[in-house]
Amino acid sequence: MYPSPAVYGSPRPRVSPRHTGPLSFPCLVDAPMCTPTPRGVTHRLELDVTAQDRDTVAGALWAAGALGVWERPGELVAWFAQTPDLERFPDGRWSVEPDRDWQAEWKATITPVAAGRIVVVPTWMADTHEPGPDELTLLLDPGRAFGSGHHATTLMCLEALDELARDGHLQGRQLADVGCGSGILAIAAAALGAQVQAVDIDPDAIAVTQENAARNGVDVPARRGSVDAVEGRVDVVVANLLTDVVAELSEPLVATSRGRLVVSGITTSRAEVALTPLRAAGLRIDEVRERDGWVAVLGTRSGRSDAGS
Ligand SMILES: C[S@@+](CC[C@H](N)C(=O)[O-])C[C@H]1O[C@@H](n2cnc3c(N)ncnc32)[C@H](O)[C@@H]1O
């Protein structure tokens, strides 16, 4: 576990040092972004990393006070507001660059994204977006939270939710979104007919989820906390977290579901770290999907032949 924003190396390196989530995630679009940084200059550090070291080094960068971490193939780029401690990353390539309007740059990279029938449209494109015939449009501003819809893990979860809905497993069912971020999965599930609750350890995520739910006219009670903050047991649990967090929470995640689970945020290279405890907790793994180095698991709590049906 590392003191970093729980972003998947989101294209927006998040700048707020008070975030203390576990890991950073790899970047999903080819541009860094972050909330506005202090004016003036930013110290840029480039480091070569192997796939195995990536999470650890990203964690160390966040711990060292990085404003943002951008994960690129074979390297990490981090920005610091303060004069860096050069000895801390001796192999790094440091440079100084003028501060930029990261928010504007990030917004320019975010476009509508489709997952099954769901199309996630950034709020600032709402006026120009023309919905398709069967489209379920979600208007979203991830703001300070993770979840614009572009990351492979979010997309795989959205697709799985759309499929569950098509197969009749969401309408009128109870669903918990553990690690709701922007609320994207909870809001999609609610729009697909589920009774939803959302939890996240990050207070920003709760505020952003509530704003986004209101924007989409759906009811998504959101509260701060982890899986233990979910009220009662639910028909479906969706949890897009991180490999180590999934491993750590495998028992309560499985126990909270009466039937289906959709779990992601698991890196392909370390999939067994999460899959083994999920199985041990009683999850029957129905399908493992992989995209861009990330895994999503679709499963059913063992012993539930009627699971979610
Ligand atoms: C990768 S984001 C997923 C956001 C969104 N659900 C999506 O699919 O795009 C992971 C989220 O999990 C939250 N998180 C991290 N550890 C957690 C934990 N132990 N319990 C609940 N939420 C957690 C983070 O704050 C973050 O908002």
The ligand as a MOL file (V3000), in Angstrom:
LIG
                    3D

  0  0  0     0  0            999 V3000
M  V30 BEGIN CTAB
M  V30 COUNTS 27 29 0 0 0
M  V30 BEGIN ATOM
M  V30 1 C -9.8860 3.1180 -9.6860 0
M  V30 2 S -10.9410 4.0830 -8.7880 0 CHG=1
M  V30 3 C -12.4990 3.4950 -9.4260 0
M  V30 4 C -13.4890 4.5880 -9.6040 0
M  V30 5 C -14.7390 4.1820 -10.3620 0
M  V30 6 N -15.5070 3.1910 -9.6220 0
M  V30 7 C -14.3980 3.6350 -11.7210 0
M  V30 8 O -14.6400 2.4620 -11.9840 0
M  V30 9 O -13.8820 4.3930 -12.5460 0 CHG=-1
M  V30 10 C -10.8230 3.3260 -7.2170 0
M  V30 11 C -11.5960 4.0480 -6.1500 0
M  V30 12 O -11.5580 3.2210 -4.9940 0
M  V30 13 C -11.3740 4.0160 -3.8600 0
M  V30 14 N -10.7650 3.1440 -2.8620 0
M  V30 15 C -9.4710 2.7940 -2.7050 0
M  V30 16 N -9.3480 1.9310 -1.6960 0
M  V30 17 C -10.5850 1.7200 -1.2060 0
M  V30 18 C -11.1110 0.9210 -0.1590 0
M  V30 19 N -10.3230 0.1750 0.6090 0
M  V30 20 N -12.4510 0.9280 0.0690 0
M  V30 21 C -13.2620 1.7010 -0.6950 0
M  V30 22 N -12.8170 2.4920 -1.6900 0
M  V30 23 C -11.4940 2.4970 -1.9490 0
M  V30 24 C -10.5220 5.1660 -4.3240 0
M  V30 25 O -10.6720 6.2920 -3.4830 0
M  V30 26 C -11.0520 5.3890 -5.7290 0
M  V30 27 O -12.0600 6.3600 -5.7600 0
M  V30 END ATOM
M  V30 BEGIN BOND
M  V30 1 1 1 2
M  V30 2 1 2 3
M  V30 3 1 2 10
M  V30 4 1 3 4
M  V30 5 1 4 5
M  V30 6 1 5 6
M  V30 7 1 5 7
M  V30 8 2 7 8
M  V30 9 1 7 9
M  V30 10 1 10 11
M  V30 11 1 11 12
M  V30 12 1 11 26
M  V30 13 1 12 13
M  V30 14 1 13 14
M  V30 15 1 13 24
M  V30 16 1 14 15
M  V30 17 1 14 23
M  V30 18 2 15 16
M  V30 19 1 16 17
M  V30 20 1 17 18
M  V30 21 2 17 23
M  V30 22 1 18 19
M  V30 23 2 18 20
M  V30 24 1 20 21
M  V30 25 2 21 22
M  V30 26 1 22 23
M  V30 27 1 24 25
M  V30 28 1 24 26
M  V30 29 1 26 27
M  V30 END BOND
M  V30 END CTAB
M  END
